[in-house]
């Protein structure tokens, strides 16, 4: 049972790390897409 438990823990941490990387990439991608639009809007208004 111990090896199986270690495999489950490893899989859980691997999935958690993968989810964190995907979340960070998504936030960074959205930030890169939204920032130019916001800056162009501010320049347009001013």
Buried (B, 14 or more C-beta within 10 A) or exposed (E): EEEEEEEEEEEEEEEEEEEEEEEEEEEEEEEEEEEEEEEEEEEEEE
